[in-house]
Amino acid sequence: MRTIVAPEDIQAAAARIAGRVARTPFVVSRTLSAIVGADVLLKLENLQFTASFKERGAANRLLALAPEEHGRGVIAMSAGNHAQAVAYHAQQLGVAATIVMPKGTPFTKVSRTQHHRARVLLEGGTLAEAAAFARDLAERENLVFVHPYDDPAVVAGQGTVALEMLAEAPELDFIIAPVGGGGLAAGCAVAVSGAGGRTQVVGVEVESYGAMAQKLRGDAVSVGGPTIAEGIAVRDVGALPEAILRSQGVEVLTAPEELIERAVILLAEIEKTVAEGAGAAGLAALLAHPGRLRGRRVGIVLSGGNIDTRTLANVLMRGLVRDGRLIHLTAEIPDKPGALAELTQAVGALGGNIVEVQHQRFFTALPANVAAVELIVEAQDEAHGARIVAGLTARGMPTVRRGD
């Protein structure tokens, strides 16, 4: 395998995929800029047809198939976005596609991949196990293996993101790219090196899967655990992307899970755009390292929007809890007719909105004629929640906030 992808490969990829992959918007976010203290622009790759930048590399690789390879069919392993991209572009080009996905892949990514008429196989508990199965199947069935990041044509395709960003904002100080296997950041680094400007590429991983950052430091790789950024939850980074990132001196930062969630929420609330955990990692990096890029002009690759709707709902509700806009209260009231109505009326009078309510009479140390009522209440903010607690207590209904 080649160890270097040249800038001319990125230019050739851009010409090859033109008309097949969207040139996505690159927009300024004034509100996010104010929050993080940098001049922030968002490259909305979540607006690709399959909602991810992965289309670029997949299209470039499939368009480069030799006639004999075209007839054999292709196979790919992926946690979701590469799977959809390969399946979609294979369908467009009339190439038979087999996709191997880990068993824990979100249902939405599985169903969308199947929608593109690919043969989808759920194998292995991790991406590494799925990859091993896919390589074995490729050998047995003589299929062309399309790697999600450790392939020169894929890396070159991903680098076209940076070409578009620099064409619209050549004065960028930094491009922030999420890092799973490293193909996107590597492609962007090559593209930037060919532009000859001042722009630098910075990679970002979720803290629990900081494999590339560890490798670049010379540390042993230690990763694992649950994350909503499953698209970049990679243990075995690509040898080719790693070599490119080393040669280009690319720094890879990490962001904690909580800030990945926070970034998803900010993008939804402020930019009215949906990002998956991996897709929001670039913004999470700015939140995690506020002094690192302060005052600079930063382009963030919002790399994907394929988030499971239930996960998105959980993230948004947890954000309300963290912001004090959704509070869990336990109030003590007499166990008699009318007492619950008095409690709910008091909450309303204090400006709260009751979302859930439940009596607890048995699993409590309170006297038998007193009931504990658990309430989920929507408040304006943290201070308003405190006023509700104090107001209920002052009305003779002792109330505590759960989780404080």
N, C-alpha and C positions, 0 to 999 in steps of 0.2 A: 504493500500500500504506500502511496505517496505520503510524505510527511509534511508537505507544504501545499497549500492552495494559494494560487497567485491572484493578484488583483484583476488580471485579465480574465480569469475564470469566473469571477463575480460579474464582470461586465457581460461575458458570454451568456451566463445564466439569466441575467436580466433580459437580454434580447430573446432568449429561448422561451421564457415563461410569459412574455408580454402577451396580454390578451387572454391568458388562461388563469392568471392569478390577479386579484384586485390590487390596485394601487391605493392603499388605505389612507384615510385622513391622518394628518399630522397637526394636532391642534394645541393651542396654548391654553393652559388652565390657570386663570388668574387666582382662583380661590386656593387651589393646591399650592401654588407658588407662594402665597401668603402664609400658608400653614407651615411649609417646610423651609422657607427662607431661601428658595432658589427660584430661578426662572424656569418653570416646568412646562415641557411640551410632551404630549402623549401621542405615540404612534399606535393607532387603534387597529391592531392586528386581530382583535376579537371580531372585527367586521368582515373578515374573510368568509367565504361561503361555508367552510367547515369550522369557522370561528377560531382559527389559529394560524400563526405564521408557518406552521409545519407544511402547509400547502406548497410553499416556495421550494423547499428542498425535495419534497416528494415529486412535484411536477418536473423539476429539473432532472432528477434521476430517471424517471420513467421516460421522459422525452429523449434521453440519451441511450435507451435500450437498443441493442443491436436487433435486427430482424429475428435472428434465431432466439434471442432472449425473450423477445415479445411473444413468440409462440409458446415458450415454456411456461410462462406465467410467473408471478412474483409472490413472495411471502415476506411479511414484516411482523415484528413484535413491537408492542406498544401498550402503554397504559391508557391510550385514548386518542390523543390529537394526531399523532403520526399515523395511527390506524385509520382514522377517518380520512386523512389527507391522501394516503396511498389508495384506499378503497375508492374514493371519489375520482381521483385522476386516472386510476386504472380503468374504472368504468368508462370514463370519457374517451380513453384511448383504445378501448376494446381489449384490455389485457386482463386475464383471469387473476384474481387476487385472493390470497389466503392471509388472514390476520390472526396472530396469536396474542391474546391478552391475558394478564394475570387474573386469577379468579376473583379478586377483590375490586376489579375495575368498576367504577360507578355505572349503574344501569343505563344512564342516559348516553354514555359514550359507547357502550356495547350496542344499544339499539340504533344509534345514528350510524355506526359503522355497518351494521347489517343492512341498513336502508340503502346503502350503495352497492348492494348485491355481492358483497364479499363473503367468502366462507370464513366465519368467525369461530375460533376455537379458544375456550377458556382453559388455560393450563398453567399450573404453578402458582404458588402463593406470593411470589415476588417477580419483579421485572427480570431479574437474572435467571430465575427458573423458567420463565416464559421464553426467554432468549435461547436457553439451552434446548428446549423442546423445538422451537422454531428452526434452529440450525440443523437439528437432527432430521426434522421433517423435510427441510429444503434438500438435504442430501438424499433422502429416500425417494423423494418425488421429483428430483431434478428441477427445483424451482430457483429463481433468482432471488437471493436474499437482499432486501432493501433495508439497510440499517438506519435507525432513526437519527443517528448523529455521527457515527464513525465511518463516514463515506465522503470522499472528496466532492462528489456531485451534490450531495445533500448539504454539506457545509457551504458550498458555493451558492446554492439556492437560498439558504438562510441569510447569507450576507447581502442579498439584494435589499433587505430591510434598511440597512445602513445607507445604501446608495440613495434610496428615496428620501431618507431623513436629511442627508447632507445636501441633496439637491434643493430642498426647501429651506433649510436652515444651516448653511455652511459654516456659520459662526458658533456652532455648538461646542461647548467645552467638554461635555461627556455624553456618551450613550450608555444607558444602563440596560443590560440584557439579562434576563433570568437564565440560570445555568442548571441544567439537569445533567445530560451527557456532555454538554458544552458546545454543540454544533452551532447554535445561534450566536453565542458570544464570539466563537472562533471566526465565523463568517463575517461578523461585523468588524472584528479586529483587522481582518485582511482587507476588507473594503475601505476602512479608515486609513490603513497604511498606504493604499494606493491613491487616496485623495490628496495626500501631502499637506493637510492642514494641521490645526492644533488639537483636533478632537481626540479624546481618549475613550476607550471602551472599559467599562467596569462591569464585572459579572456579579450576580447575587444568587445565593442559595438559601433555602430555608435552614435554620440553625441545626435541626436534627438530621439533615442530610447535606452536610458540608464537605462532601467527598472531594470536589475539585479544589476547594480552598485548602484542605488538608494535604492533598497531593502536591500542590504548588509550594506549600511550606516544607515539604519533605516529611510530613507526619504520617503515621499509620492511619489508614482509613477506618473510622469508627462511626457508623451511621445506623439509624433505625428508629422505629416508632411510628405512631399514627400522625398524619398531617393532612390538612386540606389541600396542601400543595403537592398532590400526588403526581402531577405532571413533571415535577423536578425532584421527586424522591428517588434518586438514582444512587446506587452504590458503585457500580462499575462505569466510571466516566470513560469517554472515548479517548483512545490513544492519540488519534489525529488531532482532535480539538485540544487536548492537553498540550501536545507539542506546539501547536499554533499559539495558544495562550502564553506558554513559556517564552516562545521566541518574540512575541509582541509585548511582553512585560505587562500583561493584563492582570489587574488586581481583582480578586473575587471576595466580596463581602458576604456576610450572612445576616439574616433577619429572623427574629424569634416568631414562633407560631402566632402569638397574640397580635403582633403587628401585621402579619399576613392577613389575619381576619380584619384588623382595623383598616387596612388598605382596601380590601374588598368593599367594606362599608362606605368608606369615603368616596370611592369611585361610583358606587350606586347612588349615594345621596347627593353628591356634588356634581358629578359629570353625567349622571343618569345613564351610566353604562355598566354592563355586567361583566365582571372579570372572575375567572376561576382563581384559586389560590396561587397557582404557579404564575398566572398572568399578572397578578397584582404584586408580585415579588419586587419589582423595580421600585414601586412607590414605597413598599415596606422598607426597602433599604434606605431610602431618604429619611423615613421616620426613625429608623434604628440608628442612623449615623448623622444626626442633624448638623454637626459641624464639618463633616467631611466635604460636602459639596455646597455649603452655604454661599450664596451670592453668585453662583455659577449658572450658566445656561445649560440645562440638562434635558436631554431627550430620553424618555422612558419607553421601552418597547412593551406595550400592554399586549402580552404575547398570546393570550387565549381567553375565551369566554365560555368554555364548556364546563360549567359548574352544575352539579346535581341540584335540582330545585329545592329538595329537602335540606341539603347542606346549606344552600344560600339562605333559606328561611331561618335555620338554626343560627347562622352567623349574624344575621341582621337582628334577631331577637337577643342574642348574647351581647350585641353591641348596645342595645337599649339598656340592658342590665348594667353593663360597665359604665355607661354614662349617667346612671341614676334615673333613667327615664322609665324603668320598669322595676318595681320594688316588691319584695316578698315580706309581708307583714303577718304577725300573729297578734291578735287582739283578744282580750278576755272580756266576756259579756255574761250576764245572768242567763241561765238556761230556762227562759220563760218566753211566752208569746210576745212578739213585738220587738224583742231585743235585737234580733238580726236586722230588722227594718231600721231601727234607730242607728245601728252601726253603718249601714249602707248610706243612709241619708246624711250622716255626719261626714263620711268620705266625700260624698258629692258636694256638700256645703264647703268643704275644704279644697275643692277644685280637683279632686282625684277621680280617675276613671277606673272602675273595677273591671278587671279582665277575667279573673277567676275567683271563686269563693268556695270554701269547704269547711264544714264543722268538724271538730275533733273533740269527742266526749270521752273516749275510752282510753286511748293511749296518752294519758296526761296525769300529772300529779295534782291537778287543780281539784278543789272540792267538787262533789258530785252535782251540785246545783250551779256550777259555772262551766261554760263551754269555751274552748279555744277555737277561734275562727281564723283560718289561714286565708289571706287575701293576696292576690297578685294585682297590684295597682299601677296604673300608668300615671306618671307625674311629669311636670314640665322639665325638671332637672333635679340635681342632687339636693339643692336647698329647699325646693318645693316638697320633696319627699320627707325631709326632716320636719317641715312644718305640719305635714299630715300626721306624722307619728306623734308630735307634741300636741297637736290639736285633739286627736282621739284620746290621748291619755288625760288631757285636761278635762274632757267631757265624761270622765269616769269609766273609760274603757281602756285599761292599761295595754299599751301596744309596744311591741318591740319589732325592730327590723331584722329579718333573718339574713344571715351571711355577713353581718357587720362584726 
